Amino acid sequence: MTEAPERASERSWPLWEVFVRGKRGLSHVHVGSLHAPDATLALRNARDVYTRRQEGVSIWVVRADDVTASSPTEKDSFFDPSADKIYRHPTFYDVPEDVEYL
C-alpha cells in the first residue's frame, strides 16, 4: 500500500521576512523575503542574498506567519486616536543641541 502524496504546502519551506541594519543605520529596515526550512538557514540565506556587498552589520529574520499587521482599509479609524494625544508632539519638549538623534 502506498502513502498519499504530500500536499504542496507541507513540502514548501516557510516564508521569512528579512531586516538589515546598515553600517550607518540606526535601525533595521525590511529588505525582502525568502523561504528557508528554519531560522538558522534563513539567517544564512539572508546574509548571502541581502548583504553581498558587506553593507550590513546586523540581520533579523522573522517568520512571516508571526507578523501581525494593521489593515490598510482601517487606517483612518486605527490611527485616529493618536491625534487626540497632543503631548506626543515634540513641541512640548526642549531638545538639547548636543543630542544628535532623537
C-alpha positions as CSV (number, residue, x, y, z in Angstrom):
1,M,0.0,0.0,0.0
2,T,1.4,3.4,-0.9
3,E,1.0,6.6,1.0
4,A,-0.9,9.6,-0.3
5,P,1.4,12.2,-1.9
6,E,2.2,15.2,0.3
7,R,0.4,18.4,-0.3
8,A,2.5,21.3,-1.8
9,S,2.0,23.3,1.4
10,E,3.6,20.5,3.5
11,R,6.6,20.3,1.2
12,S,7.3,24.0,1.0
13,W,9.6,26.0,3.3
14,P,8.1,28.8,5.4
15,L,8.4,32.4,4.3
16,W,10.8,34.6,6.3
17,E,10.9,38.5,6.4
18,V,14.4,39.9,6.4
19,F,15.5,43.1,8.1
20,V,19.0,44.5,7.8
21,R,20.8,47.3,9.8
22,G,23.3,49.0,7.7
23,K,26.7,50.3,8.8
24,R,25.4,53.8,9.1
25,G,21.9,53.0,10.1
26,L,20.3,53.3,13.5
27,S,17.5,50.8,12.9
28,H,16.8,47.6,10.9
29,V,15.0,48.1,7.6
30,H,12.9,45.5,5.8
31,V,14.8,44.4,2.7
32,G,12.8,41.5,1.4
33,S,11.6,37.9,2.0
34,L,12.9,34.4,1.4
35,H,12.0,30.8,2.0
36,A,14.0,28.6,4.4
37,P,13.3,25.5,6.5
38,D,14.4,27.1,9.8
39,A,15.7,30.3,11.4
40,T,19.4,29.4,11.1
41,L,19.3,28.7,7.4
42,A,17.0,31.8,6.9
43,L,19.7,33.9,8.6
44,R,22.5,32.5,6.5
45,N,20.5,32.8,3.3
46,A,19.6,36.4,4.2
47,R,23.2,37.2,4.7
48,D,24.1,35.8,1.3
49,V,21.2,37.4,-0.6
50,Y,20.8,40.8,1.1
51,T,24.3,41.7,2.3
52,R,26.5,40.7,-0.7
53,R,28.4,43.9,-0.6
54,Q,29.0,43.8,3.2
55,E,26.7,46.7,3.8
56,G,25.0,45.2,6.8
57,V,26.1,44.9,10.4
58,S,23.0,43.1,11.8
59,I,20.3,40.9,10.3
60,W,16.9,39.9,11.7
61,V,14.7,37.2,10.2
62,V,11.1,36.8,11.3
63,R,8.8,34.1,10.2
64,A,6.1,35.8,8.1
65,D,3.4,33.8,9.9
66,D,4.4,35.6,13.1
67,V,3.9,39.1,11.7
68,T,0.6,40.8,12.6
69,A,-0.2,43.9,10.7
70,S,-2.9,46.5,10.7
71,S,-5.2,46.6,7.7
72,P,-4.8,49.4,5.2
73,T,-8.5,49.7,4.8
74,E,-8.9,50.5,8.5
75,K,-6.0,53.1,8.6
76,D,-8.3,56.1,9.5
77,S,-10.0,54.5,12.4
78,F,-6.9,52.7,13.6
79,F,-4.7,55.7,13.8
80,D,-7.2,58.4,14.7
81,P,-6.8,58.0,18.5
82,S,-3.2,59.2,18.3
83,A,-4.3,62.7,17.1
84,D,-6.0,63.2,20.5
85,K,-2.8,62.9,22.4
86,I,-1.2,66.3,21.9
87,Y,1.6,65.6,24.4
88,R,3.1,63.2,21.9
89,H,4.0,66.1,19.6
90,P,7.6,67.3,20.0
91,T,6.5,70.9,20.5
92,F,6.2,70.3,24.3
93,Y,9.8,69.3,24.7
94,D,13.1,71.2,24.7
95,V,15.8,69.2,22.9
96,P,19.3,69.9,23.9
97,E,21.6,71.0,21.0
98,D,24.1,68.3,21.7
99,V,21.5,65.5,21.1
100,E,22.3,64.1,17.7
101,Y,19.5,61.5,17.3
102,L,16.1,61.6,18.9
